Amino acid sequence: MILLCGIPTESPLAMVREALDGLGAPYLLLNQRQFSISGMMLEISSGQTVGRLQVNGDSYPLEEFTAIFTRLMDYRFLPELKDQSESSPQRQLCRNLLDTLNRWAEVAPARVANRAAPMSSNFSKPFQAQLIRRFGFEVPETLIPMILSW
């Protein structure tokens, strides 16, 4: 089974779902905005990852997932958390779930689209520009805004 993680209305995730529906491929959608009714237990022991994912009242063994597609947004920007303090139980629950999910996606034996480690350069446009230039592509002059604190 394929695990899809993110917000269902976001276009890349919606397109993947549509393609899987067209293929009749089995998948489970973990809607990031419904974190309060989801849960995860993960244990890594002797090189094996085992655990369970709870979604919509059902529980799934992690070993059942042969592929994972993640498009998770930063939990701090979820509308469900906008009025919550940094130490609220809701924020802690969401942070813990997403942290566990991301850690599992890094070591899961399944095929994983958008693992965090390989995507880390996506958060640095100057680094990407250097890589692009190194492979012989022309890169336009770029302005990088800097925030200075005194």
Secondary structure, DSSP 8 states (H G I E B T S, - for coil): -EEEEE-TTSHHHHHHHHHHHHHT--EEEEEGGGGGG-EEEEEEETTEEEEEEEETTEEEEGGG-SEEEEE---GGG-GGGTTS-TT-HHHHHHHHHHHHHHHHHHH-SSEEET-HHHHGGGG-HHHHHHHHHHTT--------------
